[in-house]
Amino acid sequence: MDHAGYTLQPQSMPIGFRLAQISWLAPITQKILRQSVIAASVRNVYGQPEKVSPALVDRYYELTLREGNRASLTQRFQYRSSDAALAGQISQLRLPTLILWGSQDRLIPPEHGQRFHQDVAGSQIQVFEGLGHVPHEEDPEATVQAVVSFLNPSPPARTPASSD
């Protein structure tokens, strides 16, 4: 779901993510990260920013306060260079794969989802119109339905037996 996998070329990156990439700021951002930065970051990744409620911002903010979460975000951006090295291995995947993407994802654009779909043989892709980087939050029902359909495909229609 909206996974990097390939070299990241965002159309827009949340301010919290941009701060996490500045190594000399890491000790500061791991201690001090304003709720307003979290709010701006969450609105940035939603395809429909009006769905970002104060309660949702509070939830994200509380998650950033959990032990290790801020440090792990900083570390994630330190390992971005490995994405390009691993991208060549994506086409080696040989398992049922469902690719879920928001059509309005500006952090990891939908073209990445299409590339996964091309590179993973037999994969299925579901693009959610109007949703952003976290379609499972913006429209959980549609996301769950796509997963359920993937896990429980309809059996092929039987053709009536012909009598000779």
OpenMM code with the backbone's topology and positions (N, CA, C; nanometers):
from openmm import Vec3, app, unit

residues = "MET ASP HIS ALA GLY TYR THR LEU GLN PRO GLN SER MET PRO ILE GLY PHE ARG LEU ALA GLN ILE SER TRP LEU ALA PRO ILE THR GLN LYS ILE LEU ARG GLN SER VAL ILE ALA ALA SER VAL ARG ASN VAL TYR GLY GLN PRO GLU LYS VAL SER PRO ALA LEU VAL ASP ARG TYR TYR GLU LEU THR LEU ARG GLU GLY ASN ARG ALA SER LEU THR GLN ARG PHE GLN TYR ARG SER SER ASP ALA ALA LEU ALA GLY GLN ILE SER GLN LEU ARG LEU PRO THR LEU ILE LEU TRP GLY SER GLN ASP ARG LEU ILE PRO PRO GLU HIS GLY GLN ARG PHE HIS GLN ASP VAL ALA GLY SER GLN ILE GLN VAL PHE GLU GLY LEU GLY HIS VAL PRO HIS GLU GLU ASP PRO GLU ALA THR VAL GLN ALA VAL VAL SER PHE LEU ASN PRO SER PRO PRO ALA ARG THR PRO ALA SER SER ASP".split()
positions = [
    Vec3(0.0842, -0.1173, 0.0000),
    Vec3(0.0000, 0.0000, 0.0000),
    Vec3(0.0882, 0.1229, 0.0000),
    Vec3(0.0841, 0.1945, -0.1119),
    Vec3(0.1589, 0.3193, -0.1241),
    Vec3(0.3016, 0.3052, -0.0712),
    Vec3(0.3691, 0.2010, -0.1158),
    Vec3(0.5032, 0.1699, -0.0648),
    Vec3(0.6104, 0.2315, -0.1543),
    Vec3(0.7216, 0.2713, -0.0935),
    Vec3(0.8299, 0.3335, -0.1701),
    Vec3(0.8879, 0.2331, -0.2699),
    Vec3(0.9721, 0.1436, -0.2289),
    Vec3(1.0250, 0.0412, -0.3172),
    Vec3(1.1216, 0.0908, -0.4220),
    Vec3(1.0875, 0.1970, -0.4888),
    Vec3(1.1721, 0.2560, -0.5915),
    Vec3(1.2256, 0.3889, -0.5377),
    Vec3(1.3177, 0.4482, -0.6115),
    Vec3(1.3725, 0.5768, -0.5687),
    Vec3(1.2579, 0.6759, -0.5503),
    Vec3(1.2528, 0.7353, -0.4340),
    Vec3(1.1433, 0.8252, -0.3971),
    Vec3(1.1600, 0.9604, -0.4655),
    Vec3(1.0566, 1.0006, -0.5376),
    Vec3(1.0525, 1.1311, -0.6016),
    Vec3(0.9170, 1.1940, -0.5719),
    Vec3(0.8984, 1.2405, -0.4480),
    Vec3(0.7668, 1.2923, -0.4096),
    Vec3(0.7300, 1.4207, -0.4838),
    Vec3(0.6016, 1.4352, -0.5078),
    Vec3(0.5504, 1.5606, -0.5614),
    Vec3(0.5394, 1.6618, -0.4480),
    Vec3(0.5181, 1.6106, -0.3274),
    Vec3(0.5086, 1.6942, -0.2078),
    Vec3(0.5465, 1.6074, -0.0886),
    Vec3(0.6303, 1.6608, -0.0025),
    Vec3(0.6715, 1.5853, 0.1151),
    Vec3(0.6290, 1.6618, 0.2398),
    Vec3(0.5636, 1.5926, 0.3345),
    Vec3(0.5217, 1.6587, 0.4570),
    Vec3(0.6407, 1.7210, 0.5305),
    Vec3(0.6149, 1.8320, 0.5959),
    Vec3(0.7221, 1.9031, 0.6651),
    Vec3(0.7891, 1.8154, 0.7710),
    Vec3(0.7129, 1.7325, 0.8389),
    Vec3(0.7710, 1.6429, 0.9384),
    Vec3(0.8709, 1.5481, 0.8766),
    Vec3(0.8433, 1.4999, 0.7555),
    Vec3(0.9358, 1.4112, 0.6852),
    Vec3(1.0592, 1.4881, 0.6394),
    Vec3(1.0378, 1.6131, 0.5947),
    Vec3(1.1528, 1.6931, 0.5516),
    Vec3(1.2469, 1.7197, 0.6682),
    Vec3(1.1899, 1.7494, 0.7838),
    Vec3(1.2722, 1.7724, 0.9028),
    Vec3(1.3478, 1.6460, 0.9424),
    Vec3(1.2829, 1.5316, 0.9287),
    Vec3(1.3457, 1.4048, 0.9672),
    Vec3(1.4670, 1.3716, 0.8813),
    Vec3(1.4761, 1.4312, 0.7638),
    Vec3(1.5878, 1.4032, 0.6741),
    Vec3(1.7117, 1.4880, 0.7026),
    Vec3(1.6986, 1.5877, 0.7855),
    Vec3(1.8115, 1.6763, 0.8155),
    Vec3(1.8838, 1.6200, 0.9380),
    Vec3(1.9971, 1.5565, 0.9122),
    Vec3(2.0645, 1.4798, 1.0177),
    Vec3(2.1014, 1.5650, 1.1395),
    Vec3(2.1446, 1.6882, 1.1195),
    Vec3(2.1846, 1.7680, 1.2347),
    Vec3(2.0647, 1.8131, 1.3176),
    Vec3(1.9450, 1.8063, 1.2599),
    Vec3(1.8233, 1.8406, 1.3347),
    Vec3(1.7658, 1.7216, 1.4111),
    Vec3(1.8112, 1.6019, 1.3788),
    Vec3(1.7537, 1.4808, 1.4380),
    Vec3(1.7454, 1.4851, 1.5898),
    Vec3(1.8522, 1.5243, 1.6596),
    Vec3(1.8404, 1.5267, 1.8059),
    Vec3(1.7325, 1.6234, 1.8558),
    Vec3(1.7111, 1.7304, 1.7801),
    Vec3(1.6100, 1.8292, 1.8204),
    Vec3(1.4702, 1.7776, 1.7882),
    Vec3(1.4508, 1.7281, 1.6647),
    Vec3(1.3171, 1.6825, 1.6257),
    Vec3(1.2750, 1.5586, 1.7039),
    Vec3(1.3716, 1.4832, 1.7524),
    Vec3(1.3360, 1.3668, 1.8340),
    Vec3(1.2887, 1.4090, 1.9729),
    Vec3(1.3223, 1.5308, 2.0132),
    Vec3(1.2793, 1.5813, 2.1444),
    Vec3(1.1609, 1.6770, 2.1327),
    Vec3(1.1635, 1.7588, 2.0273),
    Vec3(1.0619, 1.8630, 2.0118),
    Vec3(1.0006, 1.8509, 1.8726),
    Vec3(0.8755, 1.8204, 1.8671),
    Vec3(0.8043, 1.8168, 1.7399),
    Vec3(0.6640, 1.8691, 1.7666),
    Vec3(0.6387, 1.9880, 1.7199),
    Vec3(0.5129, 2.0566, 1.7500),
    Vec3(0.3938, 1.9857, 1.6853),
    Vec3(0.2823, 1.9943, 1.7536),
    Vec3(0.1600, 1.9329, 1.7026),
    Vec3(0.1182, 1.9979, 1.5709),
    Vec3(0.1489, 2.1257, 1.5528),
    Vec3(0.1137, 2.1930, 1.4278),
    Vec3(0.1906, 2.1335, 1.3090),
    Vec3(0.3135, 2.0862, 1.3320),
    Vec3(0.3917, 2.0214, 1.2268),
    Vec3(0.3270, 1.8880, 1.1910),
    Vec3(0.2824, 1.8170, 1.2929),
    Vec3(0.2134, 1.6895, 1.2699),
    Vec3(0.0862, 1.7145, 1.1894),
    Vec3(0.0093, 1.8155, 1.2285),
    Vec3(-0.1167, 1.8468, 1.1589),
    Vec3(-0.0903, 1.8782, 1.0114),
    Vec3(0.0099, 1.9607, 0.9846),
    Vec3(0.0423, 1.9958, 0.8461),
    Vec3(0.0869, 1.8720, 0.7680),
    Vec3(0.1617, 1.7854, 0.8326),
    Vec3(0.2108, 1.6643, 0.7669),
    Vec3(0.0968, 1.5692, 0.7330),
    Vec3(0.0037, 1.5520, 0.8260),
    Vec3(-0.1093, 1.4619, 0.8015),
    Vec3(-0.1966, 1.5177, 0.6892),
    Vec3(-0.2247, 1.6469, 0.6925),
    Vec3(-0.3050, 1.7076, 0.5845),
    Vec3(-0.2344, 1.6899, 0.4500),
    Vec3(-0.1018, 1.6951, 0.4500),
    Vec3(-0.0257, 1.6828, 0.3265),
    Vec3(-0.0414, 1.5459, 0.2618),
    Vec3(-0.0541, 1.4401, 0.3409),
    Vec3(-0.0611, 1.3060, 0.2821),
    Vec3(-0.2035, 1.2594, 0.2537),
    Vec3(-0.3027, 1.3335, 0.2992),
    Vec3(-0.4413, 1.2984, 0.2703),
    Vec3(-0.4815, 1.3554, 0.1344),
    Vec3(-0.5499, 1.2754, 0.0555),
    Vec3(-0.6041, 1.3227, -0.0711),
    Vec3(-0.7172, 1.4213, -0.0473),
    Vec3(-0.7843, 1.4044, 0.0660),
    Vec3(-0.8947, 1.4914, 0.1051),
    Vec3(-0.8611, 1.5508, 0.2425),
    Vec3(-0.7778, 1.6570, 0.2453),
    Vec3(-0.7306, 1.7118, 0.3722),
    Vec3(-0.8428, 1.7544, 0.4674),
    Vec3(-0.9613, 1.7791, 0.4131),
    Vec3(-1.0739, 1.8185, 0.4999),
    Vec3(-1.1163, 1.7049, 0.5928),
    Vec3(-1.0739, 1.5829, 0.5625),
    Vec3(-1.1049, 1.4686, 0.6494),
    Vec3(-1.0134, 1.4619, 0.7718),
    Vec3(-0.9121, 1.5461, 0.7762),
    Vec3(-0.8189, 1.5460, 0.8892),
    Vec3(-0.8830, 1.6232, 1.0038),
    Vec3(-0.9250, 1.5493, 1.1044),
    Vec3(-0.9918, 1.6079, 1.2203),
    Vec3(-0.8911, 1.6355, 1.3319),
    Vec3(-0.9273, 1.7189, 1.4265),
    Vec3(-0.8400, 1.7400, 1.5429),
    Vec3(-0.8113, 1.6080, 1.6165),
    Vec3(-0.9092, 1.5193, 1.6233),
    Vec3(-0.8880, 1.3897, 1.6900),
    Vec3(-0.7835, 1.3071, 1.6159),
    Vec3(-0.7853, 1.3116, 1.4830),
    Vec3(-0.6864, 1.2383, 1.4041),
    Vec3(-0.5467, 1.2952, 1.4269),
    Vec3(-0.5354, 1.4270, 1.4278),
    Vec3(-0.4059, 1.4911, 1.4542),
    Vec3(-0.3570, 1.4522, 1.5932),
    Vec3(-0.4474, 1.4524, 1.6908),
    Vec3(-0.4103, 1.4106, 1.8271),
    Vec3(-0.3568, 1.2679, 1.8268),
    Vec3(-0.4220, 1.1792, 1.7519),
    Vec3(-0.3775, 1.0397, 1.7448),
    Vec3(-0.2371, 1.0289, 1.6860),
    Vec3(-0.2142, 1.0981, 1.5753),
    Vec3(-0.0812, 1.0971, 1.5153),
    Vec3(0.0221, 1.1558, 1.6114),
    Vec3(-0.0135, 1.2642, 1.6752),
    Vec3(0.0797, 1.3268, 1.7685),
    Vec3(0.1133, 1.2314, 1.8828),
    Vec3(0.0116, 1.1672, 1.9378),
    Vec3(0.0359, 1.0711, 2.0465),
    Vec3(0.1261, 0.9567, 1.9995),
    Vec3(0.1089, 0.9141, 1.8759),
    Vec3(0.1954, 0.8085, 1.8225),
    Vec3(0.3405, 0.8545, 1.8132),
    Vec3(0.3612, 0.9828, 1.7823),
    Vec3(0.4994, 1.0318, 1.7748),
    Vec3(0.5648, 1.0383, 1.9117),
    Vec3(0.4843, 1.0365, 2.0158),
    Vec3(0.5400, 1.0423, 2.1516),
    Vec3(0.5801, 0.9054, 2.2045),
    Vec3(0.5381, 0.8004, 2.1366),
    Vec3(0.5741, 0.6652, 2.1823),
    Vec3(0.7236, 0.6433, 2.1664),
    Vec3(0.7789, 0.5733, 2.2590),
    Vec3(0.9226, 0.5460, 2.2632),
    Vec3(0.9740, 0.4925, 2.1290),
    Vec3(1.0716, 0.5606, 2.0742),
    Vec3(1.1385, 0.5142, 1.9528),
    Vec3(1.0771, 0.5585, 1.8217),
    Vec3(0.9545, 0.6092, 1.8216),
    Vec3(0.8893, 0.6431, 1.6945),
    Vec3(0.9578, 0.7576, 1.6210),
    Vec3(0.9965, 0.8617, 1.6908),
    Vec3(1.0624, 0.9739, 1.6235),
    Vec3(1.1994, 0.9327, 1.5709),
    Vec3(1.2729, 0.8560, 1.6497),
    Vec3(1.4054, 0.8095, 1.6060),
    Vec3(1.3930, 0.7186, 1.4839),
    Vec3(1.2894, 0.6343, 1.4813),
    Vec3(1.2742, 0.5422, 1.3685),
    Vec3(1.2423, 0.6175, 1.2399),
    Vec3(1.1694, 0.7286, 1.2489),
    Vec3(1.1415, 0.8080, 1.1290),
    Vec3(1.2712, 0.8642, 1.0730),
    Vec3(1.3546, 0.9163, 1.1589),
    Vec3(1.4846, 0.9690, 1.1153),
    Vec3(1.5671, 0.8582, 1.0520),
    Vec3(1.5696, 0.7424, 1.1140),
    Vec3(1.6469, 0.6298, 1.0608),
    Vec3(1.5937, 0.5846, 0.9257),
    Vec3(1.4625, 0.5869, 0.9082),
    Vec3(1.4026, 0.5444, 0.7815),
    Vec3(1.4582, 0.6259, 0.6652),
    Vec3(1.4737, 0.7546, 0.6858),
    Vec3(1.5243, 0.8378, 0.5773),
    Vec3(1.6744, 0.8194, 0.5553),
    Vec3(1.7459, 0.7703, 0.6534),
    Vec3(1.8870, 0.7395, 0.6353),
    Vec3(1.9043, 0.6190, 0.5440),
    Vec3(1.8066, 0.5305, 0.5387),
    Vec3(1.8172, 0.4078, 0.4595),
    Vec3(1.7524, 0.4208, 0.3219),
    Vec3(1.7091, 0.5391, 0.2861),
    Vec3(1.6440, 0.5572, 0.1558),
    Vec3(1.7306, 0.5126, 0.0402),
    Vec3(1.8620, 0.5248, 0.0517),
    Vec3(1.9482, 0.4871, -0.0601),
    Vec3(1.9380, 0.3380, -0.0899),
    Vec3(1.8983, 0.2584, 0.0092),
    Vec3(1.8856, 0.1149, -0.0158),
    Vec3(1.7627, 0.0833, -0.1005),
    Vec3(1.6653, 0.1748, -0.1074),
    Vec3(1.5468, 0.1524, -0.1902),
    Vec3(1.5867, 0.1255, -0.3348),
    Vec3(1.6778, 0.2074, -0.3874),
    Vec3(1.7189, 0.1917, -0.5273),
    Vec3(1.7887, 0.0578, -0.5477),
    Vec3(1.8694, 0.0173, -0.4521),
    Vec3(1.9408, -0.1100, -0.4642),
    Vec3(1.8444, -0.2279, -0.4618),
    Vec3(1.7373, -0.2155, -0.3842),
    Vec3(1.6408, -0.3248, -0.3720),
    Vec3(1.5367, -0.3245, -0.4842),
    Vec3(1.5204, -0.2127, -0.5512),
    Vec3(1.4175, -0.2015, -0.6547),
    Vec3(1.4324, -0.3078, -0.7623),
    Vec3(1.5555, -0.3444, -0.7943),
    Vec3(1.5787, -0.4465, -0.8960),
    Vec3(1.5278, -0.5835, -0.8561),
    Vec3(1.5049, -0.6046, -0.7281),
    Vec3(1.4573, -0.7345, -0.6811),
    Vec3(1.3050, -0.7469, -0.6850),
    Vec3(1.2365, -0.6369, -0.7037),
    Vec3(1.0903, -0.6396, -0.7026),
    Vec3(1.0356, -0.7325, -0.8101),
    Vec3(1.0954, -0.7315, -0.9271),
    Vec3(1.0456, -0.8157, -1.0371),
    Vec3(1.0670, -0.9648, -1.0111),
    Vec3(1.1399, -0.9984, -0.9069),
    Vec3(1.1614, -1.1392, -0.8725),
    Vec3(1.0484, -1.1954, -0.7863),
    Vec3(0.9593, -1.1091, -0.7412),
    Vec3(0.8484, -1.1562, -0.6577),
    Vec3(0.7585, -1.2498, -0.7372),
    Vec3(0.7240, -1.3615, -0.6764),
    Vec3(0.6387, -1.4618, -0.7407),
    Vec3(0.5346, -1.5091, -0.6408),
    Vec3(0.4482, -1.4201, -0.6017),
    Vec3(0.3429, -1.4547, -0.5075),
    Vec3(0.2238, -1.3646, -0.5347),
    Vec3(0.1054, -1.4090, -0.4952),
    Vec3(-0.0115, -1.3230, -0.5161),
    Vec3(0.0102, -1.1887, -0.4467),
    Vec3(-0.0066, -1.0818, -0.5211),
    Vec3(0.0221, -0.9488, -0.4685),
    Vec3(-0.0909, -0.8536, -0.5041),
    Vec3(-0.1425, -0.7871, -0.4023),
    Vec3(-0.2417, -0.6819, -0.4212),
    Vec3(-0.1733, -0.5490, -0.3936),
    Vec3(-0.1813, -0.4594, -0.4882),
    Vec3(-0.1202, -0.3276, -0.4768),
    Vec3(-0.2328, -0.2269, -0.4585),
    Vec3(-0.2293, -0.1549, -0.3476),
    Vec3(-0.3311, -0.0546, -0.3171),
    Vec3(-0.2658, 0.0829, -0.3201),
    Vec3(-0.3345, 0.1788, -0.3848),
    Vec3(-0.2756, 0.3125, -0.3983),
    Vec3(-0.3849, 0.4183, -0.4013),
    Vec3(-0.3540, 0.5329, -0.3479),
    Vec3(-0.4425, 0.6480, -0.3588),
    Vec3(-0.4062, 0.7286, -0.4821),
    Vec3(-0.5058, 0.7662, -0.5602),
    Vec3(-0.4785, 0.8402, -0.6840),
    Vec3(-0.4203, 0.9780, -0.6565),
    Vec3(-0.4408, 1.0305, -0.5358),
    Vec3(-0.3917, 1.1636, -0.5001),
    Vec3(-0.2682, 1.1572, -0.4104),
    Vec3(-0.1985, 1.0437, -0.4088),
    Vec3(-0.0790, 1.0302, -0.3260),
    Vec3(0.0313, 1.1177, -0.3850),
    Vec3(0.0683, 1.2217, -0.3108),
    Vec3(0.1734, 1.3121, -0.3575),
    Vec3(0.3082, 1.2782, -0.2940),
    Vec3(0.3065, 1.1950, -0.1904),
    Vec3(0.4318, 1.1534, -0.1280),
    Vec3(0.4992, 1.0458, -0.2123),
    Vec3(0.4240, 0.9418, -0.2464),
    Vec3(0.4744, 0.8368, -0.3359),
    Vec3(0.3710, 0.8260, -0.4485),
    Vec3(0.3951, 0.8950, -0.5575),
    Vec3(0.2961, 0.9088, -0.6643),
    Vec3(0.2453, 0.7754, -0.7190),
    Vec3(0.1224, 0.7765, -0.7715),
    Vec3(0.0596, 0.6555, -0.8255),
    Vec3(0.1423, 0.5850, -0.9327),
    Vec3(0.2313, 0.6564, -0.9978),
    Vec3(0.3164, 0.5924, -1.0980),
    Vec3(0.3990, 0.4801, -1.0348),
    Vec3(0.4329, 0.4954, -0.9068),
    Vec3(0.5055, 0.3893, -0.8370),
    Vec3(0.4190, 0.2639, -0.8282),
    Vec3(0.2916, 0.2821, -0.7997),
    Vec3(0.2003, 0.1677, -0.7935),
    Vec3(0.1912, 0.0981, -0.9277),
    Vec3(0.1825, 0.1761, -1.0338),
    Vec3(0.1774, 0.1176, -1.1682),
    Vec3(0.3068, 0.0428, -1.1990),
    Vec3(0.4178, 0.0965, -1.1514),
    Vec3(0.5463, 0.0294, -1.1749),
    Vec3(0.5527, -0.1033, -1.0994),
    Vec3(0.5045, -0.1041, -0.9744),
    Vec3(0.4966, -0.2303, -0.9008),
    Vec3(0.4125, -0.3306, -0.9797),
    Vec3(0.2984, -0.2833, -1.0286),
    Vec3(0.2068, -0.3697, -1.1031),
    Vec3(0.2754, -0.4279, -1.2271),
    Vec3(0.3524, -0.3482, -1.2971),
    Vec3(0.4252, -0.3968, -1.4146),
    Vec3(0.5341, -0.4956, -1.3757),
    Vec3(0.6013, -0.4690, -1.2638),
    Vec3(0.7182, -0.5486, -1.2260),
    Vec3(0.6846, -0.6771, -1.1511),
    Vec3(0.5685, -0.6831, -1.0874),
    Vec3(0.5314, -0.8027, -1.0117),
    Vec3(0.4331, -0.8832, -1.0964),
    Vec3(0.4807, -0.9919, -1.1511),
    Vec3(0.3990, -1.0751, -1.2400),
    Vec3(0.2721, -1.1210, -1.1696),
    Vec3(0.1595, -1.1061, -1.2383),
    Vec3(0.0318, -1.1532, -1.1855),
    Vec3(-0.0267, -1.0685, -1.0746),
    Vec3(0.0315, -0.9537, -1.0490),
    Vec3(-0.0211, -0.8687, -0.9417),
    Vec3(-0.1530, -0.8055, -0.9843),
    Vec3(-0.2273, -0.7618, -0.8839),
    Vec3(-0.3504, -0.6858, -0.9063),
    Vec3(-0.3298, -0.5489, -0.8446),
    Vec3(-0.3872, -0.4485, -0.9053),
    Vec3(-0.3755, -0.3135, -0.8510),
    Vec3(-0.5134, -0.2530, -0.8331),
    Vec3(-0.5299, -0.1821, -0.7238),
    Vec3(-0.6536, -0.1090, -0.6965),
    Vec3(-0.6126, 0.0343, -0.6626),
    Vec3(-0.6532, 0.1278, -0.7467),
    Vec3(-0.6258, 0.2687, -0.7230),
    Vec3(-0.7554, 0.3327, -0.6737),
    Vec3(-0.7465, 0.3985, -0.5599),
    Vec3(-0.8640, 0.4620, -0.4988),
    Vec3(-0.8680, 0.6086, -0.5401),
    Vec3(-0.9695, 0.6415, -0.6178),
    Vec3(-0.9846, 0.7779, -0.6685),
    Vec3(-1.0058, 0.8763, -0.5535),
    Vec3(-0.9345, 0.9870, -0.5600),
    Vec3(-0.9514, 1.0952, -0.4642),
    Vec3(-0.8832, 1.0748, -0.3299),
    Vec3(-0.8173, 0.9596, -0.3110),
    Vec3(-0.7522, 0.9335, -0.1830),
    Vec3(-0.6020, 0.9552, -0.1959),
    Vec3(-0.5376, 0.9768, -0.0819),
    Vec3(-0.3953, 1.0079, -0.0796),
    Vec3(-0.3101, 0.8910, -0.0358),
    Vec3(-0.2077, 0.9220, 0.0432),
    Vec3(-0.1072, 0.8242, 0.0831),
    Vec3(-0.1587, 0.7219, 0.1840),
    Vec3(-0.2659, 0.7514, 0.2500),
    Vec3(-0.3195, 0.6582, 0.3506),
    Vec3(-0.4660, 0.6252, 0.3196),
    Vec3(-0.4899, 0.5561, 0.2067),
    Vec3(-0.6282, 0.5273, 0.1680),
    Vec3(-0.7021, 0.4444, 0.2722),
    Vec3(-0.6293, 0.3626, 0.3458),
    Vec3(-0.6907, 0.2791, 0.4498),
    Vec3(-0.7473, 0.3637, 0.5628),
    Vec3(-0.6988, 0.4860, 0.5801),
    Vec3(-0.7552, 0.5769, 0.6792),
    Vec3(-0.8654, 0.6633, 0.6189),
    Vec3(-0.8442, 0.7077, 0.4970),
    Vec3(-0.9415, 0.7968, 0.4336),
    Vec3(-1.0708, 0.7247, 0.3974),
    Vec3(-1.0603, 0.6010, 0.3562),
    Vec3(-1.1792, 0.5219, 0.3227),
    Vec3(-1.1540, 0.3757, 0.3607),
    Vec3(-1.1628, 0.3458, 0.4906),
    Vec3(-1.1334, 0.2093, 0.5357),
    Vec3(-1.2256, 0.1047, 0.4734),
    Vec3(-1.3515, 0.1379, 0.4516),
    Vec3(-1.4451, 0.0397, 0.3960),
    Vec3(-1.4031, -0.0037, 0.2550),
    Vec3(-1.3686, 0.0924, 0.1706),
    Vec3(-1.3278, 0.0580, 0.0337),
    Vec3(-1.1979, -0.0216, 0.0345),
    Vec3(-1.1081, 0.0142, 0.1233),
    Vec3(-0.9806, -0.0559, 0.1319),
    Vec3(-1.0011, -0.1996, 0.1773),
    Vec3(-1.0811, -0.2179, 0.2808),
    Vec3(-1.1089, -0.3534, 0.3304),
    Vec3(-1.1787, -0.4352, 0.2224),
    Vec3(-1.2724, -0.3741, 0.1510),
    Vec3(-1.3437, -0.4467, 0.0449),
    Vec3(-1.2467, -0.4946, -0.0627),
    Vec3(-1.1498, -0.4121, -0.0987),
    Vec3(-1.0513, -0.4531, -0.1986),
    Vec3(-0.9691, -0.5713, -0.1482),
    Vec3(-0.9318, -0.5689, -0.0213),
    Vec3(-0.8533, -0.6789, 0.0362),
    Vec3(-0.9375, -0.8060, 0.0437),
    Vec3(-1.0623, -0.7931, 0.0881),
    Vec3(-1.1508, -0.9098, 0.0973),
    Vec3(-1.1717, -0.9715, -0.0405),
    Vec3(-1.1942, -0.8886, -0.1411),
    Vec3(-1.2126, -0.9395, -0.2775),
    Vec3(-1.0879, -1.0110, -0.3273),
    Vec3(-0.9716, -0.9593, -0.2915),
    Vec3(-0.8463, -1.0221, -0.3323),
    Vec3(-0.8277, -1.1574, -0.2631),
    Vec3(-0.8613, -1.1619, -0.1352),
    Vec3(-0.8420, -1.2856, -0.0582),
    Vec3(-0.9482, -1.3906, -0.0864),
    Vec3(-1.0656, -1.3464, -0.1302),
    Vec3(-1.1772, -1.4375, -0.1582),
    Vec3(-1.2308, -1.4133, -0.2987),
    Vec3(-1.1520, -1.4447, -0.3989),
    Vec3(-1.1992, -1.4176, -0.5356),
    Vec3(-1.3210, -1.5027, -0.5690),
    Vec3(-1.4044, -1.4485, -0.6528),
    Vec3(-1.5220, -1.5239, -0.6979),
    Vec3(-1.4748, -1.6396, -0.7836),
    Vec3(-1.5388, -1.7567, -0.7656),
    Vec3(-1.5006, -1.8691, -0.8523),
    Vec3(-1.5428, -1.8394, -0.9959),
    Vec3(-1.4705, -1.8943, -1.0923),
    Vec3(-1.5080, -1.8697, -1.2327),
    Vec3(-1.6484, -1.9237, -1.2589),
    Vec3(-1.7191, -1.8528, -1.3427),
    Vec3(-1.8546, -1.8965, -1.3757),
    Vec3(-1.8495, -2.0294, -1.4499),
    Vec3(-1.9386, -2.1192, -1.4116),
    Vec3(-1.9459, -2.2504, -1.4793),
    Vec3(-2.0364, -2.2372, -1.6001),
    Vec3(-1.9965, -2.3034, -1.7028),
    Vec3(-2.0824, -2.3077, -1.8213),
    Vec3(-2.1672, -2.4341, -1.8115),
    Vec3(-2.2915, -2.4246, -1.8491),
    Vec3(-2.3781, -2.5439, -1.8404),
    Vec3(-2.3215, -2.6554, -1.9275),
    Vec3(-2.3312, -2.7749, -1.8743),
    Vec3(-2.2839, -2.8934, -1.9490),
    Vec3(-2.3768, -2.9126, -2.0696),
    Vec3(-2.3152, -2.9391, -2.1810),
    Vec3(-2.3990, -2.9625, -2.3007),
    Vec3(-2.4360, -3.1102, -2.3074),
    Vec3(-2.5553, -3.1361, -2.3565),
    Vec3(-2.5978, -3.2764, -2.3688),
    Vec3(-2.5846, -3.3141, -2.5152),
    Vec3(-2.5290, -3.4293, -2.5373),
    Vec3(-2.5113, -3.4768, -2.6747),
    Vec3(-2.6112, -3.5821, -2.7059),
] * unit.nanometer
topology = app.Topology()
chain = topology.addChain("A")
for resn in residues:
    res = topology.addResidue(resn, chain)
    for name in ("N", "CA", "C"):
        topology.addAtom(name, app.Element.getBySymbol(name[0]), res)
